[in-house]
Amino acid sequence: MKYRELKKYQYGLMEIYRINVNLPDAFGNFMSVSDGTLVIRKHYAWDGSSVPLKRCYKWIWNADKYCKTASLVHDALCQLIREDLLPMKYKEQVDTIYRDMCIAKGMPSWQANTRYKMIRKYGDKYVLPGSDSRGKILED
């Protein structure tokens, strides 16, 4: 996975990224799921893991050390849900994919499970249609 750091978003994907996610087909602008494979296109931007006060501690603690790729996949899948292209009933599966990817990259399971519990408890409100923190999409 190639990526670059951005100002508004933390990372920008510099190559196409593919991963098997075993979810139904869904097609968005920068990502799609087809035949169970998520494809995220080059230049997709994401903010890394959503950890409280992450920016305050970035000099002493790397919140994305084990989960940069997991946060990419989670953000893309949550965007498909937020844009009503993937049904909300798959949110728990999306969160499980995040946890499993964190563990696979070396995050201690207790930490991955803690993040999973927080995502399950607080994350659903951020994927409801219209909850996009980047602002409303307008047409001219």
N, C-alpha and C positions, 0 to 999 in steps of 0.2 A: 504494500500500500504506500503510495507516495502522497504526501500532503504538504500544504504550506500554511504558515501561521497568518492569520488575518487580524484586522483590528476589531471589527464589529463581531465577527465570529472568530473563534479561536483557530479553526483549521479549514483548509480548502483542499479537496481531493484533487490530486494531479494525475490520476489514471483511473480507468474504470475498475470498480471493485465488484466481485461476484461472491456470493455465498449461498449455500443451500439453507433455506429457512422453513421448508415444508408448510407454506401458507398458500392460500388460493391466489389466483391471478389478480393483479391490481396494477394500474398504470398511472404514473404521475409524470411531472415534467423532468425531474432529475433522477427518478428511481422507478423501478418496476419490478413486479414479481410475476414470473412466467414459469409454468411447470415446476413450481416450488423453489425456484432460484431467484434471489434478490440481486438485481443489477443496479448499482449506483453509478451514475455517470460522472465523468471528469468535471471538475469545478463545483461539485456539490459542497456547500459550506455547512459546518456544524460547530457547536460550541463546546464539545467535549462533555465530560460528565458534569451533571448538575449537583454540585456539592455546596452546601451553605458556606459562605465566606471563602470560597475556592481562590478567588483572586487575591485575597489578603494574605494567604499562606503560600502562594505559588513559589516563593523564594526558598522555603524550607520544606515544602511537601508537594510532591507531584501527584495531584488527584487523578491524573489520567495515565499514570505509569502502566497499569495493568489493563486499562479499559478503553484506550483510545479507539480501537477498532470496534469494540462492543458499543461504545457511545455513538459511533458512526452508524452502525446497523440499527440501533435502537431509535436514534433520531429520525432516520429515513423511514422506518416502519411506522413510527408514531405520526410522522407527517402524512403518510398515506391514510392513517386512521382519521387524523384531524381534517384532512381534505375530503373525507367521506368516500374514499376509494377502496378502503379495506374496512370491513365491519368491526365495530367496537368489541364484539365478542372475542376477537383475537388479541386484545390488549394483554391479557395475562400470559398468553403464549409468547408474545413479543418481549415482555418483561423477563420471562424465563430464559429466553435466548440471550438476553443481556447478561443475566447472572451466570449462565453456563459459559459464555465467552470470557467473562472476567476470570473465572476459575481456570479456564483453559490457558489463559495468558499468564497465570501465576499468582493471581490475587488469592489471599487466604480465604477459605470457604466461609469463615465466620464474617469477614468483611463483605464478601459478595452477597451473602444471605441478608446482612443488615441493609445493604443498598437495595436489594430486592424488596425487602419489607417496606422500606421507605417509598420506593416507586409504587408499590401496590397500594400503600395507604394514601399517598398524596398526589400521585402522578396522573390519575385519570382525568382530573379537571383540566389538565394542560393539553389533552388530545381531543377534547370535545370540539366539534366543528365551530369555527369562529374564535377559537381561543389562541390563535397564532400570535405569539409575542412579537413577531417581526412587523406587525401592522396589517391592516386590512388591504386586500388586493383591490385596486381600483381600475376602472376602464375609462378610457377617454373617447 
